[in-house]
Amino acid sequence: MPVEMGMWRIDGDTPKRLVAATLPSEATLEQYLERDPSLLGERLLVIGRQVHTPHGKFIDLLAMDGEGNLHVLELKRDKTPRDVVAQVLDYGSWVSTLDRDSIIDIANDHLGDVEFEAAFEEVFGTSAPDELNAALQLTIVATDLDSSSERIVTYLRAFGVPVNAVFFSYLEDDGRRYLARTWLAREDESETGGTAYAKSKKGKRAEWNGRDWFVSFGAYTGGRVWEDGRKYGFVSAGGGAWYSRTLRDLPEGARVNVCIPQQGYVAIGEVTGPAQRFDCAQVSVDGHTVRLVDQPLVGTYEHGADGVAETDDMAEWVVPVRWHTTVPAEQAYWEKGMFANQNSACKLRQEFTLERLAQHFGMGEVEAE
């Protein structure tokens, strides 16, 4: 039977049913879902809206869960039951063929200034799996659901097709607006009693090898310059606690894979000592330990006003590194799908990036176990 959603407010001992209203448009619901896909009951990262397919159609929303599985979200709008189900199945047949690079291209086009890897970690608190799109979920999103649609979706689920329908009711009460949600079928079970297809596969996520770290060298005009770090053996970050805190946690002996944002990887090296403020930092030059501040640096590493002492939070922090290999910024290495992060430093566990860096920089086998 068709899904019906009811909601009541309790005034004393008397229930009062809330009045069902009509959304201005289902496009409004699409906007709500893009802003907060957790409305569907699961943490998701929206990686595309109105995604153009090779068949001249547009997927309303394309999202990804924490395992790297893709979710096709198609609004029913004014489509007939046969049309909406056929359309979501057609989209699924195309999305299931997307490889990692294609998915990242779609995501980066949608996310704008934020790289896919950084957006994924911000939402899920971990790096993206090496294997994306291991499983797929197709979801019809509707503000009303007819019995025909229900029968078709239920029939397909009985054969293991990863399709479901979610129904949203829009209600109003004394000037307040509410969205209520219900699923046609339980999200964790198929009609045959098994686990839903989208939940049955996990993306391949490597264990951290205990050694490799990602370091962002945020070079910028009039400030930090990569040639200084390359020449004098250091990485640095500052201008606020958020920028320096992760860099200051780098342990001695860590292998750092250094990336210049928006350019690519430029070096691999080993941390040789603890982080120090720039005004106290020491580096090795021709076998001698010298103060970094006394060297003829190209860049500027002060963040406070002239004549005003910097706090530890605001100061530039320097970590000494013995380089295994480096290249100038203009020779930075980057491939689609490589790891990037907004933090100044974090553990690097993505096998794809480690393998590509080892091959490109001639570092031999990288321990990824």
VEXDREN-2710 file (C-alpha; in Angstrom, 1 decimal):
% VEXDREN-2710
k/r/px/py/pz
1/MET/0.0/0.0/0.0
2/PRO/1.2/3.6/-0.6
3/VAL/3.4/5.2/2.1
4/GLU/1.6/7.7/4.4
5/MET/3.2/9.9/7.0
6/GLY/1.3/11.4/9.9
7/MET/2.6/13.5/12.7
8/TRP/0.7/14.9/15.8
9/ARG/1.5/17.5/18.4
10/ILE/0.3/16.7/21.9
11/ASP/-1.5/19.6/23.6
12/GLY/-2.2/18.4/27.1
13/ASP/-4.1/15.2/26.6
14/THR/-5.3/16.0/23.1
15/PRO/-3.3/15.0/20.0
16/LYS/-3.4/17.6/17.2
17/ARG/-2.5/16.4/13.7
18/LEU/-0.1/18.6/11.9
19/VAL/-1.2/20.0/8.6
20/ALA/0.4/18.5/5.5
21/ALA/1.6/21.2/3.2
22/THR/3.3/21.3/-0.2
23/LEU/6.9/22.1/-0.8
24/PRO/7.4/25.1/-3.2
25/SER/9.0/22.5/-5.5
26/GLU/10.9/19.2/-5.4
27/ALA/13.9/21.3/-6.4
28/THR/13.7/22.7/-2.9
29/LEU/13.9/19.2/-1.5
30/GLU/17.0/18.7/-3.7
31/GLN/18.6/21.8/-2.2
32/TYR/17.9/20.6/1.3
33/LEU/19.5/17.2/0.5
34/GLU/22.5/18.8/-1.0
35/ARG/23.0/21.0/2.0
36/ASP/22.4/18.2/4.5
37/PRO/22.4/14.7/3.0
38/SER/22.1/13.3/6.5
39/LEU/18.4/13.9/6.1
40/LEU/18.5/10.4/4.5
41/GLY/19.7/9.0/7.8
42/GLU/23.3/8.3/6.8
43/ARG/26.4/10.5/6.6
44/LEU/27.0/11.2/3.0
45/LEU/29.2/13.5/0.9
46/VAL/27.4/15.0/-2.1
47/ILE/29.9/14.9/-5.0
48/GLY/27.6/16.0/-7.8
49/ARG/24.4/17.8/-8.6
50/GLN/22.7/17.6/-12.0
51/VAL/25.5/15.2/-13.2
52/HIS/25.5/15.0/-16.9
53/THR/25.5/11.4/-18.3
54/PRO/26.7/10.3/-21.7
55/HIS/23.0/9.6/-22.6
56/GLY/21.9/13.2/-22.4
57/LYS/20.3/12.9/-19.0
58/PHE/21.1/14.5/-15.6
59/ILE/21.4/12.7/-12.2
60/ASP/19.8/14.9/-9.6
61/LEU/22.3/14.2/-6.8
62/LEU/25.3/11.8/-6.7
63/ALA/26.7/11.1/-3.2
64/MET/29.3/8.9/-1.5
65/ASP/29.3/7.2/1.8
66/GLY/32.2/6.6/4.2
67/GLU/33.1/3.3/2.5
68/GLY/33.5/5.0/-0.9
69/ASN/30.2/3.5/-2.2
70/LEU/28.2/5.7/-4.5
71/HIS/24.5/6.7/-4.0
72/VAL/22.3/7.9/-6.9
73/LEU/19.5/10.1/-5.6
74/GLU/16.8/10.7/-8.1
75/LEU/13.8/12.9/-7.3
76/LYS/10.5/11.7/-8.6
77/ARG/9.2/15.1/-9.6
78/ASP/6.4/14.7/-12.1
79/LYS/7.6/11.4/-13.6
80/THR/5.4/8.4/-13.9
81/PRO/6.3/5.4/-11.8
82/ARG/7.6/3.5/-14.8
83/ASP/9.7/6.5/-15.9
84/VAL/11.3/7.3/-12.5
85/VAL/12.3/3.6/-11.9
86/ALA/13.6/3.2/-15.4
87/GLN/15.6/6.4/-15.1
88/VAL/17.2/5.5/-11.8
89/LEU/18.1/2.1/-13.1
90/ASP/19.6/3.7/-16.3
91/TYR/21.7/6.0/-14.1
92/GLY/22.8/3.1/-12.0
93/SER/24.0/1.2/-15.1
94/TRP/26.3/4.1/-16.0
95/VAL/27.5/5.0/-12.5
96/SER/28.5/1.4/-11.8
97/THR/31.1/1.7/-14.6
98/LEU/32.8/4.8/-13.2
99/ASP/36.4/4.4/-12.2
100/ARG/38.3/6.2/-9.5
101/ASP/39.6/9.0/-11.7
102/SER/36.2/9.7/-13.2
103/ILE/34.6/9.9/-9.8
104/ILE/37.2/12.3/-8.5
105/ASP/36.7/14.5/-11.7
106/ILE/33.0/14.6/-11.0
107/ALA/33.6/15.4/-7.3
108/ASN/36.2/18.1/-8.0
109/ASP/33.9/19.8/-10.5
110/HIS/31.2/20.0/-7.9
111/LEU/33.2/20.8/-4.8
112/GLY/35.0/23.7/-6.4
113/ASP/37.9/25.0/-4.3
114/VAL/38.0/22.0/-2.0
115/GLU/39.8/18.9/-3.2
116/PHE/37.9/15.6/-3.1
117/GLU/40.3/14.0/-0.6
118/ALA/40.1/17.0/1.8
119/ALA/36.3/17.1/1.5
120/PHE/36.0/13.3/2.2
121/GLU/38.2/13.6/5.3
122/GLU/36.3/16.6/6.6
123/VAL/33.0/14.7/6.4
124/PHE/34.1/11.2/7.5
125/GLY/37.2/11.9/9.6
126/THR/39.4/9.6/7.5
127/SER/41.0/9.4/4.1
128/ALA/39.1/8.0/1.2
129/PRO/39.5/4.3/0.4
130/ASP/41.7/3.3/-2.5
131/GLU/38.8/1.5/-4.0
132/LEU/35.8/3.7/-4.8
133/ASN/32.4/2.5/-6.1
134/ALA/32.7/-1.0/-4.7
135/ALA/28.9/-1.0/-4.4
136/LEU/26.0/1.2/-5.4
137/GLN/22.7/2.3/-3.9
138/LEU/19.8/3.8/-6.0
139/THR/17.3/5.9/-4.1
140/ILE/14.1/7.4/-5.4
141/VAL/13.3/10.5/-3.4
142/ALA/9.6/11.5/-3.4
143/THR/7.2/13.8/-1.7
144/ASP/4.5/11.4/-2.5
145/LEU/4.7/7.7/-3.5
146/ASP/2.1/5.8/-5.4
147/SER/1.3/2.1/-5.1
148/SER/2.7/1.4/-8.6
149/SER/6.1/2.7/-7.6
150/GLU/6.0/0.8/-4.4
151/ARG/5.2/-2.5/-6.2
152/ILE/8.0/-2.0/-8.8
153/VAL/10.7/-1.1/-6.2
154/THR/9.6/-4.0/-3.9
155/TYR/9.8/-6.4/-6.9
156/LEU/13.2/-5.3/-7.9
157/ARG/14.6/-5.5/-4.3
158/ALA/13.4/-9.1/-4.2
159/PHE/16.0/-9.9/-6.9
160/GLY/18.8/-8.0/-5.1
161/VAL/18.6/-4.8/-7.1
162/PRO/20.0/-2.1/-4.8
163/VAL/17.1/0.3/-5.1
164/ASN/14.9/1.9/-2.4
165/ALA/12.5/4.8/-2.1
166/VAL/12.4/7.5/0.6
167/PHE/9.3/9.6/1.2
168/PHE/9.4/13.1/2.7
169/SER/6.4/14.8/4.1
170/TYR/6.3/18.6/4.5
171/LEU/4.3/19.8/7.4
172/GLU/3.4/23.2/9.0
173/ASP/2.4/24.1/12.5
174/ASP/2.0/27.6/13.9
175/GLY/4.5/29.1/11.5
176/ARG/7.0/26.3/11.9
177/ARG/7.9/24.0/9.1
178/TYR/8.9/20.3/9.4
179/LEU/10.2/17.5/7.2
180/ALA/9.3/14.0/8.1
181/ARG/11.0/11.0/6.5
182/THR/10.2/7.3/6.0
183/TRP/11.7/4.6/3.9
184/LEU/9.8/2.2/1.7
185/ALA/11.9/-0.7/2.9
186/ARG/14.4/-1.0/5.8
187/GLU/17.7/0.2/4.7
188/ASP/19.7/-2.6/6.3
189/GLU/17.7/-5.5/4.8
190/SER/16.6/-6.6/1.3
191/GLU/13.3/-8.3/0.6
192/THR/15.0/-11.6/0.7
193/GLY/16.3/-11.0/4.2
194/GLY/19.9/-10.4/3.2
195/THR/22.1/-7.4/3.7
196/ALA/21.5/-4.5/1.3
197/TYR/23.9/-4.5/-1.6
198/ALA/25.3/-1.0/-0.9
199/LYS/26.2/-2.2/2.6
200/SER/27.7/-5.5/1.5
201/LYS/31.0/-4.1/0.2
202/LYS/33.6/-1.9/1.9
203/GLY/36.1/0.2/0.0
204/LYS/39.7/-1.0/0.3
205/ARG/41.3/1.1/3.0
206/ALA/45.0/0.5/3.8
207/GLU/46.4/0.3/7.3
208/TRP/48.9/3.1/8.1
209/ASN/52.4/1.8/7.7
210/GLY/53.5/3.7/10.8
211/ARG/56.1/5.8/8.9
212/ASP/54.7/7.9/6.0
213/TRP/53.2/11.3/6.5
214/PHE/51.7/13.8/4.2
215/VAL/53.0/17.4/4.6
216/SER/51.6/20.4/2.9
217/PHE/54.1/23.1/2.2
218/GLY/51.9/26.2/1.8
219/ALA/54.1/28.3/-0.4
220/TYR/52.8/31.8/-1.2
221/THR/54.0/35.0/-2.7
222/GLY/55.6/37.3/-0.2
223/GLY/55.8/34.5/2.4
224/ARG/56.8/30.9/2.6
225/VAL/59.0/29.7/-0.3
226/TRP/59.7/26.1/-1.3
227/GLU/63.2/26.8/-2.5
228/ASP/64.1/27.8/1.1
229/GLY/62.8/24.5/2.5
230/ARG/64.5/22.6/-0.3
231/LYS/67.9/24.3/0.2
232/TYR/68.0/24.3/4.0
233/GLY/66.2/21.1/4.7
234/PHE/62.9/22.0/6.5
235/VAL/59.1/22.2/6.3
236/SER/57.2/24.8/8.1
237/ALA/53.7/26.2/8.8
238/GLY/52.3/29.1/10.9
239/GLY/50.1/32.1/11.0
240/GLY/47.7/30.4/13.4
241/ALA/47.4/27.4/15.7
242/TRP/45.2/25.5/13.1
243/TYR/48.0/25.7/10.5
244/SER/50.9/24.7/12.8
245/ARG/49.5/22.2/15.3
246/THR/49.6/19.1/13.0
247/LEU/53.1/19.9/11.8
248/ARG/54.3/20.3/15.3
249/ASP/53.2/16.7/16.0
250/LEU/55.5/15.2/13.4
251/PRO/57.8/12.6/15.1
252/GLU/61.5/12.3/14.6
253/GLY/62.2/9.6/12.0
254/ALA/58.9/10.2/10.2
255/ARG/59.1/10.0/6.4
256/VAL/57.4/13.1/5.0
257/ASN/56.0/13.3/1.5
258/VAL/55.8/17.0/0.8
259/CYS/53.1/18.5/-1.4
260/ILE/52.6/22.1/-2.5
261/PRO/48.9/22.8/-2.7
262/GLN/47.4/23.2/-6.2
263/GLN/50.8/22.0/-7.7
264/GLY/51.8/18.6/-6.5
265/TYR/54.5/16.6/-4.6
266/VAL/58.0/18.0/-4.6
267/ALA/60.0/16.0/-2.0
268/ILE/60.4/13.0/0.2
269/GLY/62.6/13.2/3.3
270/GLU/63.0/12.1/7.0
271/VAL/62.4/14.3/10.0
272/THR/65.6/14.8/12.0
273/GLY/64.4/16.7/15.0
274/PRO/61.4/18.3/16.8
275/ALA/59.5/21.3/15.6
276/GLN/60.9/24.7/16.7
277/ARG/59.7/28.3/16.3
278/PHE/61.3/29.9/13.3
279/ASP/63.2/32.4/15.4
280/CYS/64.9/29.6/17.3
281/ALA/65.1/26.9/14.6
282/GLN/68.4/25.4/13.6
283/VAL/69.3/23.5/10.4
284/SER/72.3/21.8/9.0
285/VAL/74.3/23.5/6.3
286/ASP/77.5/21.8/5.0
287/GLY/77.6/19.7/8.1
288/HIS/77.3/22.6/10.4
289/THR/74.4/23.5/12.6
290/VAL/73.3/27.1/12.0
291/ARG/70.4/29.3/12.9
292/LEU/67.8/29.3/10.1
293/VAL/66.9/33.0/10.7
294/ASP/70.5/34.0/9.9
295/GLN/70.5/32.4/6.4
296/PRO/69.8/34.4/3.2
297/LEU/66.2/33.2/2.8
298/VAL/64.0/34.1/-0.1
299/GLY/60.8/33.9/1.8
300/THR/59.4/35.7/4.9
301/TYR/58.4/33.7/7.9
302/GLU/56.9/36.2/10.3
303/HIS/53.2/36.7/10.9
304/GLY/52.8/39.3/13.5
305/ALA/52.9/43.1/13.2
306/ASP/56.4/44.7/13.1
307/GLY/57.9/45.1/16.5
308/VAL/55.2/42.9/18.2
309/ALA/56.3/39.6/19.7
310/GLU/54.6/36.6/18.1
311/THR/52.7/34.1/20.3
312/ASP/53.4/30.4/19.9
313/ASP/50.1/30.0/18.2
314/MET/50.8/32.7/15.6
315/ALA/54.5/31.9/15.0
316/GLU/56.0/30.0/12.1
317/TRP/57.1/26.5/13.2
318/VAL/59.9/24.7/11.5
319/VAL/60.6/20.9/11.3
320/PRO/64.2/19.9/10.1
321/VAL/64.3/17.3/7.4
322/ARG/67.0/15.3/5.7
323/TRP/65.9/15.1/2.0
324/HIS/66.0/11.8/0.1
325/THR/64.8/13.5/-3.1
326/THR/63.5/17.0/-4.0
327/VAL/62.5/18.8/-7.2
328/PRO/61.7/22.5/-7.9
329/ALA/58.1/23.7/-7.5
330/GLU/57.7/23.9/-11.3
331/GLN/58.5/20.1/-11.5
332/ALA/55.9/19.1/-8.9
333/TYR/54.3/15.7/-9.5
334/TRP/50.6/15.2/-9.5
335/GLU/48.1/12.6/-10.8
336/LYS/44.4/12.5/-10.4
337/GLY/43.3/10.6/-7.4
338/MET/46.4/11.3/-5.3
339/PHE/46.0/12.3/-1.7
340/ALA/45.7/15.9/-0.6
341/ASN/44.6/17.4/2.7
342/GLN/44.0/20.8/4.2
343/ASN/46.0/20.0/7.3
344/SER/49.7/20.9/7.3
345/ALA/50.5/17.3/8.2
346/CYS/48.6/14.0/8.6
347/LYS/49.3/10.3/8.2
348/LEU/49.6/9.1/4.6
349/ARG/48.0/5.7/4.2
350/GLN/46.6/5.8/0.7
351/GLU/48.4/3.1/-1.3
352/PHE/47.7/4.7/-4.6
353/THR/49.7/7.8/-3.7
354/LEU/52.5/5.9/-1.9
355/GLU/53.0/3.7/-4.9
356/ARG/53.0/6.5/-7.4
357/LEU/55.4/8.6/-5.4
358/ALA/57.8/5.6/-5.0
359/GLN/57.7/5.0/-8.8
360/HIS/58.1/8.7/-9.7
361/PHE/60.8/9.5/-7.3
362/GLY/62.7/6.2/-7.6
363/MET/62.3/5.4/-4.0
364/GLY/61.8/1.6/-4.5
365/GLU/59.1/-0.3/-2.7
366/VAL/57.0/1.6/-0.2
367/GLU/56.0/-0.3/2.9
368/ALA/52.2/-0.3/3.0
369/GLU/51.5/-3.2/5.3
END
